[in-house]
Amino acid sequence: MAIIGMLIAVPLVAAALLLVARDDSQRDPIAIVAAIIIAMLAALTAVTYLNAPAFFEVPVSVAELGTYAAAIIDVLLGFIILSYAIRYRNAWALGLGAVQLATAIWCGVLAFESTEHGATPLYIDNLSVIMVLIVGVVGSLICVYALGYMKDFQAHQGEGAPDRRHQFMALMFLFLSAMFIIVLSDNMDWMLAGWEITTVCSFLMIGYAQNEESKKSALLQINLNMIGGIAFHVAIILMHGAGVPLSLSALPAFAAIVGTERLVLPLMLLAVAGLVKAAQMPFHSWLLGAMVAPTPTSALLHSSTMVKAGVFLLVKLAPLFLMVPVASLMVVFIGGVTFLLCSFMAISQSNAKRVLAYSTIANLGLISACAGVGTPPAVWAAVFLIIFHTVSKSLLFLCVGTVEHRIGSRNIEDMDGLFSRLPRLTRFMMLGIMGMFVAPFGMLISKWATLVSFAETGNAPFLVMLAFGSAATFFFWAKWLGKLAGVPQRAENEEGGVHRTEWAAIGSVAVLLLLSCVALPLLSQGVVGPYLAGVYAEAPSLIDIDNLVIMVVIVVFIAIVLLTPWGRATKKKRVEVYLGGQCTDPDTRRYHGSMGRTMTSSKRNWYMEDIFGEPLITRIGVIISSAVLFVAFAVSLMLSPALLSVPMLFSERNVLLVGPGLPGILIGIVCFAIAAPIIGCLLDGLDRKLSARMQGRVGPRLLQPYYDVRKLLQKEQASVNAVDEAYITCALISCTVAGGMFVSGSNLLMCVFLVTLATLFVVIAAYSARSPFADTGADRECLQVMSYEPMLLIMTMGFFAATQSFDVVQLTRLPAPIVTVLPPIFAGLLFILTIKLRKSPFDLSYSHHAHQELVKGITTEMSGRTLAKVEIMHWCESVLFLMWVGMFFIWDSPLSGVVALVVVAAVWFFEIWIDNNFARVKWQTCLKLAWLVALVAGLVNLSYVLLTPFI
Amino acid sequence: MGYSSKSPWLIHYDGSSCNGCDIEVLDALTPLYDIERFGIINTGNPKHADIFLVTGSVNHQNIGVVQHIYEQMLEPKVVVACGVCACTGGVFRDCYNVLGGVDKAIPVDVYAPGCAIRPESIIDAVLEGVKVLDAKADRMRRGLPAVDPETAPAVSGSEAGASAAVNLAAKEATN
């Protein structure tokens, strides 16, 4: 209890001290010591209360006093908002502020009248422990980071600018205190006070620069958040009126005993409050505006605190959503739409902070949707998404903030060549980006659970949204990653001026990111599992522990590749990039043009504004989500409460964990590593032979691909930079592991993720050359991934729906092959197989047809051994993809192997036929067709398999 | 027999050819001649290619390009001068802007004459070139520099260089 009190009090004291300390020499030690104490208190809290949920009993008088204080703070904040509304002459703020103040006073009166103050206003469980750790550790690290950052910020303001940094730092610590109140309060009056403090604090922090833009953004933030605040107040008033206890953790029990009839409307309102705080459509614009604030604000608001308060409330309410379908559907729908559309919009952004903002909103959408579903796997996913999003995103915000001060821009285009200019920062940034979307990192594991939970509620449209949103996610992250990965030959290291506090914060968050990934099995078993067991009396087991171990190994491996000099081929001969034989200066990509001019080849990132343009998609999103809100409220007001509290339909799908253990997987990897290159090589040779015959030629020898690779291995070793071969080696390894998992009968979803990881490594290797040809190839490869990824995810979803498992070995226990229930998905797979196998008409990134691709696209700058590895990887991939096809025809019969082989042979022949009969199409056609096929096949097939259990 | 000779990948560069030889190079890629029988692929990328096929003479404009592409190719590599212009400058050799054959710019390993060169000659020349490839690969395996200083063709068409290189014209005459 004392720890909890300290946790709330220490930041408050620190804030008061910082408000007084106006000098750097005083501010730095105060902030650093306070941050260390807070972090240690958070750790202590975690150690003490982990798996020991507790209500904290306080004397009634104290509880009463606390409630009164909360009510008074709430009313005071109402007055503060009103005063700002008047000062800024903003009608909306004035109107909303007045309503907010009225509701706050009403709430206060009710609180004072009420005799029920509850003897246990504070409560802690594992979810709160996680949130305390997030706020206490990541939040205080951001505060430390702010010290150095604000020095630069002040310096950029110019001479004579008023120094209000003491206010800023005080606000940050006040914010932490308010967050602790939110996550530790059981009494909703207390929580509301914290809630409103965060709103006002972030309003002041966003408006810190006090220029027109920041004022506008701050007002937008406060106006939208007041909608949430008013919803929260009204919910509490209604709960008072209905005699519902104002105890957050007691609500599910109350609902279970008394029924949810009196809870429908308060729940809807609380959900709205959560959605607004979590910046969901149609309220998302405040988070975008908040990007004008100094970076520590963005980092604090968008990664670890403000928005997490919103989703924290939603996760707390998750058990109730199961009982009130209308609220559940509203939250799921808004979350899903937000995830999809904001992922799309992130593609069109060139401002790094806006990309981060859209990705934040998108991920919060996913978390909200998971909370809205409310089943144990969904909450599991939501909690993990919260953890991993926090660490990855705060790392990214901190890096972008420091980079901005170094290079004077937050535009992604200006981040060209950072790999050498700011080597350490860039590597941390790459780690953060990979943490956001790459396979073994936590985010994707959480998506896995999301998938299961949507499947349980028969939510085919949301599964499809998830698939498309994830594909877009890959695209916008990969192209940014590519920009960062470019290695210039000559560059000065400009890292000198980065403050030590900034390094400390960035380094610590990076370590946290890796630690949370490595500790994932522990977190799942020891923290989140018990929490779910406490709330639902069951803990889902979604992923085999062996798979988790493999993931951890891969995370460590990626960290080594990124952060250490491993694999750097420093001895290799260094060659210039290819510029059509006209190169004058390869580093600046200058070449001799026609008429004796010197030209510079430049490349921008690919924003696709005409497809994913912000204005149009925002409009669509706002219209859809507002409509959903209105319809949901209309329904809940019109229909009788009895009708509304019919529990959500859901068919529980326990994930069958039938895959082999670690030894089995290892044997599979070894087998695949030996057999796949041999088979793939022969298939490739046969492919070339067959193609030649189709064209009326004799064609090369059957072993030609083998000779090619042997020759490449003999070539002189040279490279445009020291890293590309290391990336290609990683790609080859991931591909082999993916294949090994498949042949050993282990997890299909992980197999798909690892193949994507392999592709990502090839893409980074190509981008690292900074060659116009390789860049174009890499861009096109990203586009291809975006085109086929939805179908692949839909395939795994279909697989899960049909087999109740992600493990491939489950196929051999089925009475009938899964193609009998998944014919549209099978057809869709055949369609995208053409893209995956790089067959014409979809061989955009790289083609073996000389008439379609002269300089060899993505592999332009690779040579010798590196190119040989790419070839071998293609062989392995082809074998793996053909096995995916064969998988549809495996069932519990020895005959099935033969059937599968025949089908695979036929499909393979068909692909070669397509390859030789269609000319390459434009990328627009590729994207359009692949997405259309995925959309139709996905919706039709998933609806069918997911709704069957309900009929 | 090494692997280099089994998988010679080409890059084709048109110097100042009248396009006659270029058409013949493309001809060699058609199903009629089907050079993929020998594992030959037209890569169009110097970093992937083993054989540099040059048509047309070298002039002031393109000498830098020819040299640059040659430099970007990795050992073992071979240069084949395709057609009489690439060998010596041909009928254009007295033009004010023409420097002469490809050997004015880079060392040429195989001279394949003809105006325009016949596809059979191209195939023949490439297959002569792969022998040089193999020899170079063999030297590299033994840890020696790929280019043998004694037998290497010289640049600027010195007599010694030209005679050391395989001269298909002589071979054609005996056929």
Interface residues (C-beta under 8 A of the other chain):
Chain A: V575 E576 Y578 G581 Q582 C583 H592 R688 A692 Q695 G696 R697 V698 G699 P700 R701 Q704 Y707 D708 R710 K711 Q714 K715 E716 A718 A850 L854 V855 K856 T859 T860 E861 M862 S863 G864 L867
Chain B: G2 Y3 S4 K6 S7 W9 Y13 L29 P31 D34 E36 R37 F38 G39 I41 N42 T43 G44 N45 P46 K47 H48 D50 G64 V65 V66 H68 I69 Q72 L74 E75 P76 A137 M140 R141 A146
